[in-house]
Amino acid sequence: MNDLRIKDLSAHVGEEVTLLGWVYNKRSSGKIKFLILRDGTGYLQCVFFKGNLDEATFNEAGAVGQESTVEVTGAVKKEPRAPGGYELDAKGLKVTHATEDYPITPKEHGPDFLLDKRHLWVRSSRQVAILKVRHRIVKAIRDFFDERDFSLFDPPILTPAACEGTSTLFETPYFDLGNAYLTQSGQLYAEAGALALGKVYTFGPTFRAEKSKTRRHLTEFWMVEPEMAFADLNDDMDLAEEFLEYVVQTVLKDCAEELRTLERDTAKLKNVERPLPRISYDEAVEILKKKGSDFTWGDDFGGADETLISEEFDKPVMVHRYPAAIKAFYMKRDPENEKLALAVDVLAPEGYGEIIGGSQREDDYDTLLGRIKEHKLPVEAFEWYLDLRRYGSAPHSGFGLGLERTVSWICGLDHVRETIPFPRMIYRNTP
């Protein structure tokens, strides 16, 4: 195996090297042929000059098809005008797999065609940049919590009951035990972890059977959900803003090249620093009314409402203390106003909507039992969850961040479908 990669070439200027990769693009100019080689770490311009090569090699460089697998040998030269700042003065070319009629060409393709060819589309420079940013966000998430003494706590994907209601669950038969459901959230299990380990986070795939076709929705997506014992809503908001600052600033530092490829306006991301603005639900409603909205107090914010609210700020805004009637059963009520839940949503700027939803959890057994009954949820399915209030209950709080919406916002994408290798939506479950 040849371990030399395009990203390593700065240390090999003047040396003759051999690289393995794929032909990303090519062009000709008389006695010179240019192949753009990709290997997953970068892009390299390989220059084939007729005077330096035998005729067969020169002709092969002109005939090789897009996405053919090749082995190129040549001298590394510094060239600021070339992709990545270096080029290869090619001396040899070996085609190890010839590709013809590659379906994704430099011309424009519609989204349906590209999604049908998603297994190939992920090779494009734009998609590679998005997936590298996603990778860095994932690492930043893990680093943030690991460095702050949170323990990773893995919840089940198959669950016996709903976390936030039964209307958006994927159901599957489960042997002789009836039905099981694909998880909507790891939160309830994270609460068990917090009361055992103090501070935990879950990070994995979640599923929502929402019949939504908006640019913000997937049916399968990833969520990170920290949970903290002995923490109230203010502690939760403190953690959320520190977390967002860390993730965004890390990506700005480590993914400058990818953000340039995506033509992202990074000035707007540089604003993501503490403190983030905090407004109540009531204050958010006032913003909507001042903007001419006919929004009714007590309703939940839709995507258009979130956009109008976030337009007032140049960084993410935290909206807290929502009407309890529109929030989940496990959220603690505000002791100063029983109609309000101690909940917080973080709305990203630039129209990207909610990226974090969290709350202080109800820690009183009798109150929680009453809420489960009020929401007509099966008490027997939540006996284990009630045990957390029977034995060693404590104030605790947490939130969930949707990875794909966060990637979409940081990358400045029009649709969340580009943020995950193989998107699942209500009209698509292939390839």
Long-range contacts (C-beta under 8 A, 24 or more apart in sequence): 5-39, 5-40, 5-41, 5-42, 6-37, 6-38, 6-39, 6-41, 6-42, 6-43, 6-44, 6-84, 7-41, 7-42, 8-41, 9-44, 9-76, 9-84, 9-86, 10-85, 10-86, 12-76, 13-76, 13-77, 13-78, 13-86, 14-75, 14-76, 14-77, 15-75, 15-76, 16-73, 16-74, 16-75, 16-76, 16-91, 17-73, 17-74, 17-75, 17-76, 17-88, 18-71, 18-72, 18-73, 18-92, 19-44, 19-71, 19-72, 19-73, 19-88, 20-69, 20-70, 20-71, 21-69, 21-70, 21-72, 22-67, 22-68, 22-69, 22-70, 22-123, 23-64, 23-65, 23-66, 23-67, 23-68, 23-70, 23-99, 24-66, 24-67, 24-123, 24-125, 25-66, 25-106, 26-61, 26-62, 26-64, 26-66, 28-62, 33-58, 33-61, 33-62, 35-61, 35-64, 35-70, 35-72, 35-90, 35-93, 36-83, 37-70, 37-72, 37-88, 38-123, 38-125, 38-128, 40-128, 42-83, 42-84, 43-83, 43-84, 43-125, 44-82, 44-83, 44-84, 44-86, 44-87, 44-88, 45-79, 45-82, 45-83, 45-87, 45-88, 46-72, 46-74, 46-87, 46-88, 46-90, 47-74, 47-87, 47-88, 47-89, 47-90, 48-90, 48-93, 49-89, 49-90, 52-89, 52-90, 52-91, 53-90, 53-91, 57-92, 57-93, 60-93, 60-95, 61-90, 61-93, 64-93, 64-95, 64-98, 65-98, 65-99, 65-100, 65-101, 65-102, 66-99, 66-102, 66-105, 67-99, 67-102, 67-120, 67-123, 68-95, 68-97, 68-98, 68-99, 69-95, 69-96, 69-97, 69-99, 70-94, 70-95, 70-96, 71-96, 111-415, 111-417, 115-417, 115-423, 115-428, 116-430, 116-431, 118-421, 118-422, 118-423, 118-431, 119-422, 119-431, 122-421, 125-261, 126-261, 126-262, 126-418, 127-418, 129-257, 129-258, 129-259, 129-261, 129-262, 129-411, 130-258, 130-262, 130-407, 130-411, 130-413, 130-418, 130-419, 131-421, 132-255, 132-258, 133-251, 133-255, 133-258, 133-259, 133-262, 133-407, 133-410, 133-411, 134-403, 134-407, 134-419, 134-420, 136-250, 136-251, 136-254, 136-255, 137-247, 137-251, 137-403, 137-406, 137-407, 137-410, 138-403, 140-246, 140-247, 140-250, 140-251, 141-203, 141-224, 141-247, 141-401, 141-403, 142-203, 143-250, 144-243, 144-246, 144-247, 145-201, 145-224, 145-226, 148-199, 149-198, 149-199, 150-199, 150-200, 150-201, 150-226, 151-193, 151-197, 151-199, 151-200, 151-201, 152-200, 152-201, 152-202, 152-203, 153-186, 153-189, 153-190, 153-193, 153-197, 153-200, 153-201, 153-202, 153-227, 154-202, 154-204, 155-183, 155-186, 155-188, 155-189, 155-190, 155-202, 155-204, 156-183, 156-189, 157-182, 157-183, 157-204, 157-205, 158-182, 158-183, 159-183, 160-381, 161-377, 161-378, 161-381, 161-382, 162-377, 163-187, 163-188, 163-328, 164-328, 165-328, 165-375, 167-209, 168-208, 168-209, 168-210, 169-207, 169-209, 170-207, 170-209, 170-219, 182-207, 183-207, 184-208, 185-223, 185-225, 185-400, 186-223, 186-225, 187-225, 187-227, 187-330, 187-398, 187-400, 188-330, 188-385, 190-225, 190-226, 190-227, 190-398, 191-227, 191-361, 191-385, 191-388, 191-396, 191-398, 192-384, 192-385, 192-388, 193-227, 194-227, 194-228, 194-229, 194-396, 194-398, 195-229, 195-388, 195-392, 195-393, 195-394, 195-396, 198-228, 198-229, 198-230, 199-226, 199-227, 199-228, 199-229, 200-226, 200-227, 201-225, 201-226, 201-227, 202-227, 210-426, 211-426, 212-426, 213-425, 213-426, 213-427, 214-303, 215-414, 215-415, 215-416, 215-417, 216-303, 216-352, 216-353, 216-405, 216-408, 216-416, 217-416, 217-425, 218-404, 218-416, 218-417, 218-420, 218-423, 218-424, 218-425, 219-424, 219-425, 219-426, 220-420, 220-424, 221-402, 221-403, 221-404, 221-405, 221-416, 221-420, 222-402, 222-403, 222-404, 222-420, 223-400, 223-401, 223-402, 223-403, 224-400, 224-401, 224-403, 225-398, 225-399, 225-400, 225-401, 226-398, 226-399, 227-396, 227-397, 227-398, 228-396, 228-397, 228-398, 229-394, 229-395, 229-396, 230-394, 230-395, 230-396, 231-360, 231-395, 231-396, 231-397, 231-398, 232-342, 232-360, 232-395, 232-397, 233-320, 233-342, 233-343, 233-344, 233-359, 233-360, 233-397, 235-397, 236-344, 236-358, 236-359, 236-360, 236-397, 236-398, 236-399, 237-278, 237-318, 237-320, 237-344, 237-358, 239-399, 240-276, 240-318, 240-344, 240-346, 240-356, 240-358, 240-399, 241-274, 241-275, 241-276, 241-316, 241-318, 241-346, 242-274, 243-401, 244-272, 244-276, 244-316, 244-346, 244-355, 244-356, 245-272, 245-273, 245-274, 247-406, 247-410, 248-272, 248-410, 249-273, 251-410, 259-411, 262-411, 262-412, 262-413, 263-412, 264-410, 264-411, 264-412, 265-412, 268-314, 268-349, 268-350, 269-410, 271-314, 271-315, 271-349, 272-315, 272-316, 273-315, 276-315, 276-316, 276-317, 276-318, 276-346, 277-313, 277-315, 277-317, 277-318, 278-317, 278-318, 278-320, 279-317, 279-318, 279-319, 279-320, 280-319, 280-320, 280-321, 281-319, 281-320, 281-321, 281-322, 281-323, 281-340, 282-321, 284-309, 284-319, 287-312, 297-323, 298-323, 298-325, 298-326, 299-326, 300-326, 301-345, 301-354, 303-353, 306-347, 306-353, 306-354, 307-351, 307-353, 309-347, 310-347, 310-348, 310-349, 310-350, 310-351, 310-352, 310-353, 311-349, 313-349, 314-349, 315-349, 316-346, 316-347, 316-348, 316-349, 316-355, 317-346, 317-347, 317-349, 318-344, 318-345, 318-346, 318-347, 319-344, 319-345, 319-346, 319-347, 320-344, 320-345, 327-359, 328-359, 329-362, 329-368, 329-371, 329-372, 329-374, 329-375, 329-377, 330-359, 330-361, 330-362, 330-368, 330-371, 331-359, 331-360, 331-361, 331-362, 332-359, 332-360, 332-361, 332-362, 332-363, 333-362, 344-399, 348-405, 348-406, 348-409, 350-409, 350-412, 352-405, 352-408, 352-409, 353-405, 354-402, 354-405, 355-401, 355-402, 355-405, 355-406, 355-409, 356-399, 356-400, 356-401, 357-399, 357-400, 358-397, 358-398, 358-399, 358-400, 359-397, 359-398, 359-399, 360-395, 360-396, 360-397, 361-396, 361-397, 361-398, 362-389, 363-389, 363-393, 363-394, 363-395, 363-396, 364-389, 364-393, 365-389, 365-390, 365-393
